[in-house]
Amino acid sequence: MECSCDVYVDDFVTLIERRTPVARKQHKCEGCREIIMPGEKYEVQKEVYDGVFSIHKTCLPCVEVRDAYMSCGYFYGEVWENLRECMNDVSMSDFEKFSPTAQQKILEKL
């Protein structure tokens, strides 16, 4: 259950920290650009890419889809575009493996 990749982005990223806190305030998801509301869990990644330190916040449905389909790397903000390009590779059995929240987000975004 993954798209084919031309570029292995992960070869250029040094992951410093990946955690899943509960939001205390609103954040904007870097996957779908929707609001992560206080009380929701989300992912925080601290990393160095091409010598630049950055912190990224992503809602869990986007993380679920990204981790399932972007095994060789991704660029923040391009996950859904990349998934649209490889939808022919997605079967109904793949879709059923996602949480109901991620399934709903897939249907909304595609």
C-alpha positions in Angstrom: 0.0 0.0 0.0 2.3 2.7 -1.2 2.9 5.0 -4.1 6.0 4.7 -6.2 8.6 7.4 -5.5 11.1 9.1 -7.8 13.0 10.9 -5.1 13.9 9.5 -1.7 13.4 12.6 0.4 14.2 10.8 3.7 17.8 10.5 2.6 18.1 14.3 3.1 16.2 14.6 6.4 17.6 14.2 9.9 14.7 13.5 12.2 15.4 14.9 15.7 12.1 14.2 17.4 8.6 12.8 16.5 5.9 12.9 19.1 2.1 13.0 19.5 1.0 15.6 22.0 -2.5 16.9 22.7 -3.1 20.4 21.4 -3.4 23.1 24.0 -4.2 25.7 21.4 -5.1 25.8 17.7 -2.5 24.8 15.1 -2.7 24.5 11.4 -2.0 21.1 9.9 0.8 21.1 7.4 -0.8 18.2 5.5 -4.3 19.5 4.8 -4.1 23.1 6.1 -7.1 22.5 8.4 -7.2 23.6 12.0 -6.0 21.2 14.7 -8.3 22.0 17.6 -7.4 22.2 21.3 -7.8 18.7 22.8 -7.0 16.9 19.6 -3.8 14.8 19.3 -1.5 15.7 16.5 2.1 14.9 15.4 5.1 17.2 15.9 8.2 16.5 14.0 11.5 18.3 14.6 14.0 17.8 11.8 16.9 19.2 9.8 16.4 19.3 6.0 19.2 20.6 3.8 20.8 22.2 6.9 17.7 24.0 8.0 16.0 23.2 11.4 12.2 23.1 11.3 9.2 22.0 13.3 6.1 20.6 11.6 2.6 19.9 13.0 0.3 17.4 11.3 -3.2 16.1 12.2 -3.4 12.4 12.8 -5.5 11.5 9.7 -2.9 13.2 7.5 -0.2 11.3 9.3 -2.0 8.0 8.8 -2.3 8.5 5.1 1.2 9.9 4.7 2.8 7.0 6.6 0.8 4.5 4.5 1.6 5.9 1.1 4.7 8.0 1.3 7.2 5.4 2.5 10.2 6.9 0.7 9.5 10.5 1.8 7.3 13.5 1.2 7.2 17.2 1.2 4.9 19.0 3.7 1.8 20.4 1.9 2.2 17.9 -1.0 0.9 14.7 0.5 -2.6 14.9 -0.8 -1.5 16.0 -4.3 0.9 13.0 -4.3 -1.9 10.7 -3.2 -4.2 12.0 -6.0 -1.6 11.0 -8.5 -1.4 7.4 -7.3 -5.1 6.7 -6.6 -5.1 4.0 -9.2 -2.8 2.0 -6.8 -5.3 2.2 -3.9 -7.7 -0.7 -3.5 -10.8 -1.0 -1.4 -9.0 -3.3 1.0 -6.3 -0.6 1.5 -9.0 2.0 2.2 -10.7 -0.2 4.8 -7.4 -0.3 6.8 -7.6 3.3 7.7 -9.4 4.7 10.7 -12.9 6.2 10.1 -11.5 9.7 10.5 -8.8 9.1 7.9 -11.3 7.5 5.6 -13.5 10.6 5.8 -10.5 12.9 5.1 -9.5 10.8 2.1 -13.1 11.1 0.7 -13.1 14.9 1.3 -9.6 15.5 -0.2 -9.9 13.3 -3.2 
